[in-house]
Amino acid sequence: MSDQDSTKGSLTREDAVLIDFGLAVLSPRWTTEILINLAAGPRRTTQLLKDLKGVSAKTLCQRLRRLSELSIVTRKTFAEVPPRVEYALTAEGHALAGLLHQIRDLGERLSHVDRLRTLVDTDEDAAEDTCEDSDKLSFSPEQLNSSIHQ
């Protein structure tokens, strides 16, 4: 596919495989949080563990290793005692961080639409409940006549 085709937004079924792979890279828990954190600048493992409350050291190392394998994150080891390791986004990682901003904006718009839909559905459900309740409370003409003449 040429650059011109991709800017027009025309995607093929074959592109779905690549899109699914990209989404699969981002989907494991903590991956997007790691990328967002590293977008602010290089971090040591201990700083990431502090910033990402709840992530285990094992999970963090697994996610960083995978992002490093995909050239999204660099791992720089300093020859010091004790050893120091620092992680940073590559150019590809920074491009991905830009996409995360766009995905966040899309998520915000979709969330807003979903909240509005939920409000409409709730109002429609309430109206249906009112109609159903009024059906239960309806009286036949004979019942109304007898109650009026009592």
C-alpha positions as CSV (number, residue, x, y, z in Angstrom):
1,M,0.0,0.0,0.0
2,S,1.4,3.4,-0.9
3,D,1.6,6.4,1.5
4,Q,-1.1,8.0,-0.6
5,D,-3.5,5.1,0.0
6,S,-2.8,5.1,3.8
7,T,-3.5,8.9,4.0
8,K,-6.9,8.4,2.3
9,G,-7.9,5.9,5.0
10,S,-8.5,3.0,2.5
11,L,-7.6,-0.2,4.3
12,T,-7.8,-3.7,3.0
13,R,-8.7,-7.0,4.7
14,E,-4.9,-7.8,4.8
15,D,-4.4,-4.6,6.8
16,A,-6.6,-6.1,9.5
17,V,-3.9,-8.6,10.4
18,L,-1.4,-5.9,11.0
19,I,-3.9,-3.8,12.9
20,D,-4.8,-6.7,15.1
21,F,-1.1,-7.3,15.7
22,G,-0.5,-3.7,16.7
23,L,-3.5,-3.8,19.1
24,A,-2.3,-7.1,20.5
25,V,1.0,-5.5,21.4
26,L,-0.9,-2.7,23.3
27,S,-3.5,-4.9,24.9
28,P,-1.7,-6.7,27.7
29,R,-2.4,-4.9,31.0
30,W,0.2,-2.2,31.9
31,T,1.6,-1.8,28.4
32,T,-0.1,1.5,27.6
33,E,0.6,2.8,31.1
34,I,4.3,2.0,30.6
35,L,4.4,3.8,27.3
36,I,2.6,6.8,28.7
37,N,5.1,6.9,31.6
38,L,8.1,6.6,29.3
39,A,6.7,9.3,27.0
40,A,7.7,11.8,29.8
41,G,11.3,10.7,29.6
42,P,13.7,7.9,30.5
43,R,13.0,5.9,33.6
44,R,14.7,3.3,35.8
45,T,12.9,0.1,36.7
46,T,12.5,1.3,40.3
47,Q,10.9,4.6,39.2
48,L,8.5,2.7,36.9
49,L,7.5,0.4,39.7
50,K,6.8,3.5,41.9
51,D,4.9,5.3,39.2
52,L,2.8,2.3,38.1
53,K,1.2,1.4,41.4
54,G,0.0,-2.2,41.4
55,V,2.3,-3.6,38.7
56,S,4.5,-6.5,39.8
57,A,8.3,-6.4,39.0
58,K,7.8,-9.6,36.9
59,T,5.0,-8.1,34.8
60,L,6.9,-4.9,34.3
61,C,10.0,-6.7,33.2
62,Q,8.0,-8.9,30.8
63,R,6.3,-5.9,29.2
64,L,9.5,-3.9,28.9
65,R,11.3,-6.9,27.4
66,R,8.6,-7.3,24.7
67,L,8.6,-3.6,24.0
68,S,12.3,-3.7,23.7
69,E,12.2,-6.7,21.3
70,L,9.8,-4.7,19.1
71,S,12.2,-1.6,19.1
72,I,9.6,0.5,20.9
73,V,11.7,0.9,24.0
74,T,15.5,1.0,24.5
75,R,17.2,-0.6,27.4
76,K,20.4,1.1,28.5
77,T,22.7,-0.6,31.0
78,F,25.2,1.5,32.9
79,A,28.5,-0.1,34.0
80,E,28.1,0.9,37.6
81,V,28.0,-0.8,41.0
82,P,25.2,-1.4,41.6
83,P,24.2,-1.8,38.0
84,R,21.7,0.7,36.7
85,V,19.3,0.1,33.8
86,E,17.3,2.9,32.1
87,Y,14.4,2.5,29.7
88,A,13.4,5.1,27.1
89,L,11.1,5.3,24.1
90,T,12.6,5.0,20.7
91,A,11.4,7.1,17.8
92,E,8.9,4.4,17.0
93,G,7.8,4.5,20.7
94,H,7.3,8.2,20.5
95,A,5.2,7.8,17.3
96,L,3.2,5.2,19.2
97,A,2.7,7.6,22.1
98,G,1.2,10.0,19.6
99,L,-1.2,7.4,18.4
100,L,-2.2,6.8,22.1
101,H,-3.2,10.5,22.3
102,Q,-5.4,10.0,19.2
103,I,-6.9,6.7,20.7
104,R,-7.5,8.6,24.0
105,D,-9.4,11.3,22.1
106,L,-11.4,8.7,20.2
107,G,-12.2,6.9,23.5
108,E,-13.3,10.2,25.0
109,R,-15.7,10.8,22.1
110,L,-17.0,7.2,22.2
111,S,-17.5,7.3,25.9
112,H,-19.5,10.5,25.6
113,V,-21.7,8.9,22.9
114,D,-22.1,5.8,25.1
115,R,-23.2,7.9,28.1
116,L,-25.7,9.7,26.0
117,R,-27.0,6.4,24.6
118,T,-27.3,5.1,28.2
119,L,-29.3,8.1,29.2
120,V,-31.6,7.8,26.3
121,D,-32.0,4.0,26.9
122,T,-32.7,4.7,30.6
123,D,-35.3,7.3,29.7
124,E,-36.9,5.0,27.1
125,D,-36.9,2.2,29.7
126,A,-38.6,4.5,32.2
127,A,-41.2,5.5,29.7
128,E,-41.8,1.8,28.9
129,D,-42.1,1.0,32.6
130,T,-44.6,3.8,33.0
131,C,-46.6,2.5,30.1
132,E,-46.5,-1.0,31.4
133,D,-47.5,0.2,34.9
134,S,-50.4,2.2,33.4
135,D,-51.5,-1.0,31.6
136,K,-51.6,-2.8,34.9
137,L,-53.6,0.0,36.4
138,S,-56.1,0.4,33.6
139,F,-59.8,-0.2,34.5
140,S,-62.6,-1.5,32.4
141,P,-65.5,0.8,31.8
142,E,-67.7,-1.3,34.1
143,Q,-65.1,-1.0,36.9
144,L,-64.9,2.8,36.4
145,N,-68.7,3.1,36.4
146,S,-69.1,1.1,39.5
147,S,-66.4,3.0,41.4
148,I,-67.9,6.3,40.4
149,H,-71.4,5.4,41.5
150,Q,-70.4,4.0,44.9
